[in-house]
Amino acid sequence: MAGTLQADGTTSEEQEIVVISGQSVELRLDEDVILATRVEYNRTRRTLTLIGAGQYTTTQNGSTQVLKGSGLVVDLGSQALTGEDVIISDANLEIRGEAVSRVPGQLT
């Protein structure tokens, strides 16, 4: 697992962004795993943005769900997720689509 961590400063809205990049970035949040080549963590909004293709694996109540796509955005506060060109799979189901929006317990 190789990656670099650097603070990119603030935007005009005074938001602090931390960029994590490398050939293979892996983040673990509790039981969730995020894989990407570049992740931007917005400390102010508490969001993770996976730049380019990425994967978000989450486990809840013993069930594992894998979301693969481009530009995935994970809201750490609400556990909501959005993305484009996605594949969502679990043990029984695989869904492919152009966009996804997920709030805990639901997909749209």
N, C-alpha and C positions, 0 to 999 in steps of 0.2 A: 504494500500500500504506500504509494509515493504521492506526495502532494505538498503544496506550499500554502502557507497561510499569510495573508497580508491584509491590512486595513486600507481601504481605498479612500478614506475620508468621508466627507458628507456632501449631500446634494443641496440644492437651493432650499429644499424643504427641511433641512437639518436632519437628515436621516443617516444613520451610520450603517455602512455596508462593509461586510467582511467577505473577501473572495477567497475561495479554496479551489485550487486547480492543480492538475497533474494528469498523467496518463490514466490513472485509475483512482478516483476519489471515492472513499467509502465512509459514510457517516452512520453512526448507530445512535438511535434515540429510543431508549427503553428497548422494546422488542422490534422496532422498525429499523429497516436498513435502506439507505439511499446510496445508489451507485451512479456516478457521472464522471465527466472529465472536468467540469467546472460547476461550482455551486456558489451562489451569492446569498449570503445570510444578511437579511435586513434586521438589524438589532432593534430598530425603532418599531417596526411593524410585526416583528417576530415571524418572518416568512423566509422560506428557503426557495430559491429559484434555481432549477437545474437548467443550465444553458446547453442547448443542443439535446441530443438523445440522452435519456436517463432512465433509471428504474427505481421505483419506490415499492418496497415489500413491507407489508404490515401484517401483524398477527393479532387477532382479537378473538377471545373466547376459544382458543385452540384452532382457529381457522386462519390459514394464510392466504393473503390476496396479493398478487403481483400486478403493478401498473407500470407499463413501459410506454414512453412517449417523448415528445419534444416539448421543451419549454414548460416542464411541470413546475407548478407553484404550490408549495405546501404551507398552509397557515398553521403554525405550531400552537397557537392559542385555541383555535376552533377545530383543528384537525381537518379542515376543508382542503380540497385539492382541485386544481384545474390543470388542463394540458391539452395538447394537440397531437394528432396522429397517434392515437393510443391503442394499446392492447391491454385488456384487463383480464386476468385469469385467476382462477382458484382451482380447487380439486375437481369441481364439477362443471365449470363454465369457462368459456373464452369469448370475450366481446372485443370487436375491432371497430374503431370509429375515427372520425376526423377530430372530435373534441370531446372532452370529459369535464364534468364538474361534479365533485363529490363533497357531500357534507356527511358527517358521521352517520353510518347506517343507510345511506342512500347514494345512488348514482343517477346522474341525468345526462 
